[in-house]
Amino acid sequence: MTVVVTGASGHVGANLVRALVGEGRSARCLVHVNSRAIDGLPVETVPGDVRDLDSLCRAFRGAEIVYHLAASISLSAYDWPSLEAVNVTGTRNVLEACRRAGVRRLVHFSSIHALAQEPLSLPVDESRPLVASTRCPPYDRSKAESEREVRRGIERGLNVVTVIPTAILGPHDYQPSYFGEALLAMACHRLPSLVTGGFDWVDVRDVVDGAMRAAERAPAGSRYLLSGNWVSMCDIAGMVAEITGVPKAGFVCPLWLARTAAPVVQGISRLRGKRPLYTSVSLRALRSNRNISHEKASWELDYRPRPFRETLEDTLRWFVDSGQLPRRPGQGALETR
């Protein structure tokens, strides 16, 4: 049985491909830019781009299951054209390629950002509507539109299951991801300030496990929230300090002040050639709904997310082992297991 993974070189893709290989699956990886995250693995790699329908049709030929992870992620308020091209048109192309290739099942990766967060007083579950307002960040709207494309595909008879993870953290973060970059900054004492607020964080390995279970046992057309644990940024910084022995930033900036300063911080980051971590979009996310329910996934997929502290330790340990984080004396918690 051939399984195709789009976005195989990303954070989730790197973990998913390893899990598939671990189960003896025949994996074919769609590679757009680079294959560093999957180099050396016993998989087939094929060049492709979700914006190019013909390349997808070639990649999906003979596949039984396709995991669609490829997406453009942005913390900017001005990236709609590129996000639409990859996340919306790209998903439409994936659906069409699945139809032409006769793929039995497509597992589509959405995002918690595609769902309306308000009212904040009630838990978010699969019944929450997709965001629609143009006042929402472009990334959020693009992921919501990609889900609408999926729904249209289901109406045309395609067998699709959707998984909706929250903020993802974990090992094999080669790029690294935005939050992986923030963790490295904390662990190297390069984050000048913390901000109030937090998010629901989920281990990438738990997301992969939930998606693979959904591929095997979920009814066609079903959707599953894959959440973990809500933790504040200040608490994360405290844990990072405990684990690494590196002091955390002493100044905690309230969100209202951080939002005011965000344009200046973004400008300085760009001048230094770095991606800004604190933007109006990321700060908005840190005040989103704290209660994200994974009850449906737990009930139907036996989904059991691990404790956040375990994920954090494993992530930092992987950064050390991969050479992205310096190994320091006294970091016993980060020794290779």
DAQUI-V427728 format. One record per run of one state. SS is the DSSP state (H for helix, E for strand, C for the rest). FROM is the first residue (numbers start at 1). LEN is the number of residues. Records with the same first field share a line. If there is no record, write none. Layout:
# DAQUI-V427728
SS=FROM-LEN + FROM-LEN
This chain:
# DAQUI-V427728
C=1-1 + 7-4 + 23-3 + 32-4 + 39-5 + 48-5 + 61-2 + 69-11 + 102-3 + 110-2 + 116-8 + 125-5 + 131-7 + 156-4 + 166-1 + 170-8 + 188-5 + 196-2 + 218-5 + 227-2 + 245-6 + 254-1 + 272-8 + 286-6 + 293-2 + 302-6 + 322-10 + 335-3
E=2-5 + 26-6 + 44-4 + 63-6 + 105-5 + 115-1 + 124-1 + 130-1 + 160-6 + 167-3 + 193-3 + 198-6 + 223-4 + 229-4 + 251-3 + 292-1
H=11-12 + 36-3 + 53-8 + 80-22 + 112-3 + 138-18 + 178-10 + 204-14 + 233-12 + 255-17 + 280-6 + 295-7 + 308-14 + 332-3
